[in-house]
Each structure stands twice: as C-alpha cells, then as structure tokens.
Amino acid sequence: MGVLGIVLGANVATAQGITADDYIPTDADQARIGQLLFFDKVLSGNRNISCATCHSPDFAGADGLSLGIGEGGVGIGPQRTAGIGPDAIRKRIPRNAPSLWNLGHKSINLLFLDGRLSRSDIYGNGYDSPAEEWLPEGLDNLVAAQALFPMVAQFEMAGNPRENEIAGATHDRINMAWPIIAKRVRTIPAYAEMFVQAFDHIEDPAEVTIVEIGNALSAFIISEWQSYDSPYDKWLTGTPLPTDAERGRKLFAERGCATCHSGPLFTDQDFYALGLPAFGPGRTRAWDQISRDVGRMAETNLAEDAYKFRTPSLRNVALTAPYGHNGAYPTLAGMIRQHADPFGARAAWTPEQANLPDVPWLAVSDFAIQQDTREMARQTAAIDMPPMTLSDRDISDLVAFLNALTGETALTRPLGRPESVPSGLSVD
C-alpha cells in the first residue's frame, strides 16, 4: 500500500485506502478455534480472565479504562472491579489496553506500544521479542507471536507465583509455561477435535502446541478486527465528507498530523515523546526504582528513545477512549490539545481525567510518580512534539474527521462473542 494521500491539496484520485487483499490470509476453521480461545479463560493461570476481558467487542476491542484491571479482577469495561480477598489485584496493568483493529494488515512491522515485538532473524525464530531465543518456531505472523505474551504476564493473565503452575513456570523461564497451557487446551475433547480438523499437520491432539494456539488466535484476531468501511473510505471513492469533517481532513494535512499518522492505517509505526501526564505503576525494568515508563528506551536502551511511544492507528479511534499509552485523556479533544500544546496540556492535566476503577490499596501509589520532580523534568525535557495553534473550532473539526474514520460495521463483528466455550468456564 502506498502512503496515504492526505497532503495539502490531496483529493480522491491521489489517496489510497484498504482492501481485503491487504490483510494476511487466514483459515476459517482456525479462526473459529481462535474465537473460542480468545473468550476462554482456560488460557489464564487461575482460569479467571480471557483475552476478551481486556479486548472486548463491547468496547471496540479495548476495555474503556485508562489502565486495565487484569488477573483477579471481576467484570468487564469501566465497571470492572479489582477483586476481593486473596484474589484481588496487586497492581494495575501499566499501560492502556490497545484495540485490535487491522493488526493483520500486511504493512504492520512491529507490535506493542514500545515496539518490543518485530520481525527479525536475530534469534533464529523469525522474531525479535521479549522471549528472545525461547520463542518457539512456527508462528505464522506477528499477531500469533504477540498473542502468547499476555498468557505469561503475571498481572495480565498468568497470576502470581505459587498461585498456579503457569505462574510458577513463567517465573522459572518465560517459555516454560506455554507447554502447560497447550496441554490444558488439547486435553479438552472439543478443542482436540477441532485442532485435528483445522491443522493439516496435526494428526493427534497430543501434537498441539502453543504454536497452533497462537496461530489460531491470530487467525481470529486478523479476520475479526478488519475495518475499512468508514465515511473516509467512502470519501476515497468520491462520496463527500460532512462539512466539518472535510475541514478537519484538510487541517489534518495542513498542521502536519498526517506526517506521523500516515499511510492507510494512519500510523508511521514510529515512536514519539508526547509528554503525556504520568501515573500508574509504570512499566518498570528490573533496575528501575521508581514507577515510571520509559517507553521505547526499554527496548533499545538508547537514551534518545526515552519516553517515546508508538504512533497508534487512528482507524476507529473514536470508539476506543481513553487515549494515550496510559489512557490519560478521556476525549479526542483532550488528546488533540496535548498534541497542540504538550507542555501546557501536561501542566493543566488533573488526575480526575484518568478512568481508574477504585482500588483503595493502590490509591496511594497511583499518582506518586508526579511528586518526583526530577523524573517529571526528564519527561518534560524529552517532549519532541512541536506546539501548534488550534482554535476550538479547529479541534472540533479534527474530532469530526477522526469520527469519519469509524467503520460503519465496526461494532458488528463477523464471529463476535460465543455463547459458551469448550472449557465450560464463564464467558465475559
């Protein structure tokens, strides 16, 4: 796909969109398995959370929270609670749950907000990932590889050490838990039968590994979360946008938004420091003594990458609030103001804008990082977003254009939520 023709003076003839051919091909039978697994809590250490808990079709593939409530929580979306007693969460998820739209587009070359998963031959398995040489061979694509990591993340799906065999194995070495998960799945008769039928190389259920599970999940995610039927896509074929959205489209080009939000997915897949207000536990590294998130630098170890995060795709962005790597802003207008005046917006931000379910035992630490004046100064100094002047009408028009990127069928998915899953566990 060519670069999106949103440049000053661009018209329908020069812009390019998306077609079904732009996605990685998937197998329908494997996608059906993936659908069931996506909603099945059997993949989690304590069998109490599924992929769909934090990537719900009710919330356009996200969860509606600034920072998620992972393993141990109860419910979905903004109503999710932190659990009670020994099952209660010990930490919020450090980053906002990203939506899943168009992850199977062939142009995608890395995943996660810090880009820590990419295609590479560095470890001999096709990927540069947190599992390094321990990531198994045979995964079909980036989405399949990405699907494996939440299962072995302590606060996302695995659970705490000594709670279950998956959590314990993960703390021994990241790849030690995947065979346990695979055995859980393949010993469920309905899954066993489906894997034998859907995968040509599987003749006996005992041959099912985490690779086939990842590939099935990717087949579902890629086929389920495609979206390219928005008013903008109709504009590409000659249907005018509403007046305010058209003004916003032009502003999007004139003010340089399309420099980073480029291409058919509206992302250059690069990394920038926007200076979003800091809060939450941070995605700390082993040697970090404070609750911060250094973004891309955690992957590259380069100081110039400090506090930079990946440019998100804007397709269906109006459906996936709150915004930013930590969900700092509840509205698109607020996020646009952060882009336009990163220093001023950062200074004016208040904790009330964060959508964080009440967790009394974590409240004292939720915003503690903001008291570290040196860390705040480092984050402010790293901002690389040049300020721009936008009027209230400009912001309103840009929001109208972003709404024009919402697919008409975005909330009606091909497979959707199953009524039940083979494990017999509850479906969120």
Beta strands, then each sheet from edge to edge (+ up, - down):
strand 1: 110-111
strand 2: 117-119
strand 3: 127-128
strand 4: 271-272
strand 5: 309-310
sheet 1: 1+ 2- 3+
sheet 2: 4+ 5-
end
